Amino acid sequence: MDLKIRLALFASHFYFSISFPIQVNTEQSYEGVAFPESEEESVFSLILKSNKGSKTRLYEGDITPKRHRNAIVCPFNWCFWPKSSNGLVVIPYVISSSYTNEEKALIVGAIQEYETLTCIHFVDRTTETDYIYIEAGDSCWSYFGKVGGSQVVSVRKGGCMRKGIIQHELNHALGMLHEQNRNDRDKYVVISWQYISPGDFYHFKPTRANNLGLKYDYSSVMHYHRFAFSNTSGKATITPFHDSTVPIGQRFGLSNLDVAKINKLYKCVQCGKTLTAMNGKFESPLYPSHYPLLTDCAWIMIAPEGSKISLTILSFLLEDSFQCQHDCLVIYDRGTITARSEGKYCVNDIVPGFLSSGNSVLVQFHSDYFLQYFGFQAEYSFSKYEGSKERSVI
């Protein structure tokens, strides 16, 4: 056997034997695990509920131990999905035909958010050997990173059919870890071992991963919820270290730091963020100075259910081009690129005020390789609608 191959296999075996030691109790069982109603809507609590009684052997609640990988520190970058010469990470995928059209649309919507906010592009598989197969299994789970061949991401019908859960499992497939298992987690959270059964201790084992120089994210879609694996109803197993009232775990989807970690891990050149504050402003890069060339940014505004979003462009000056083929600003209702575009603007267009039809809006900014201008600044606010009357949610 070639020496390089032998060394690679040794390094891989050595790392995984350290990071994922053999556990005495690896049987899948959630008997005695408390699921308080106050946490029932967080991503991980829903995952644990859906996985209760699953026949699939899982680690940390939703990761299959077969072919364990950690893409952030995997030897020789074997666990990364490859990057194309155009700067995109193209991942072929197939959605099981057992899903309904509505369920498929939900999965596609969750996938498209990656394309909007990162350089990860999921494309329909044709003949590719390595691809993700999203199947309606008996639970919610994934592998770590790229493992090769037909790689299952299990999204159970019913309990797993949430955008946040789908993105949680896809993040594992991209190589993202559970946030509270970072190697520096004890600076940010307290683990209450007295409320965790000994057989579940291994779910909370810190990993030796590179944290990418980004701060701890209590709101990550990859964070366990406060009562994860608790064996005593009402007793938290995870408590924020400096402020016990800080919310942890959520159900909506990718946080801004989740997006930043993906972009840093895959060296994506992206800008923009998810906006969930009740009101705020955002602007083109470097505003009011000239924006950079070859830039793509996206801002997704997500209001509470039953709310609508008011968007106003405060200032605007982009490169002139026929039908805005070069630099442009595009607004999409309902927060996805598959939705109808509400307008494409450039030059010094007067952008009309916009009110969403639902609780999400997507704004995309693009600049090409030629001219630079001052860009734009925008403000938004969320409003609650009751019948025909509008009232602020602030």
Secondary structure as UniProt FT lines:
FT   HELIX           3..19
FT   TURN            31..32
FT   HELIX           37..39
FT   TURN            40..41
FT   HELIX           43..51
FT   TURN            52..53
FT   TURN            60..62
FT   TURN            66..67
FT   TURN            71..73
FT   HELIX           75..77
FT   TURN            78..79
FT   TURN            85..86
FT   STRAND          89..95
FT   TURN            97..98
FT   HELIX           101..117
FT   STRAND          120..124
FT   STRAND          131..135
FT   STRAND          141..142
FT   STRAND          150..154
FT   TURN            157..160
FT   HELIX           163..174
FT   HELIX           179..181
FT   TURN            183..184
FT   HELIX           185..187
FT   STRAND          189..191
FT   HELIX           193..195
FT   HELIX           198..204
FT   TURN            212..213
FT   TURN            218..219
FT   TURN            221..222
FT   TURN            226..229
FT   TURN            233..234
FT   STRAND          238..240
FT   TURN            244..245
FT   HELIX           256..265
FT   TURN            266..267
FT   STRAND          271..275
FT   STRAND          279..283
FT   TURN            285..288
FT   STRAND          295..302
FT   TURN            305..306
FT   STRAND          307..317
FT   HELIX           322..324
FT   STRAND          328..333
FT   TURN            334..335
FT   TURN            337..338
FT   STRAND          341..345
FT   TURN            347..348
FT   STRAND          354..355
FT   STRAND          360..367
FT   STRAND          375..386
FT   TURN            387..388
FT   STRAND          389..392
//
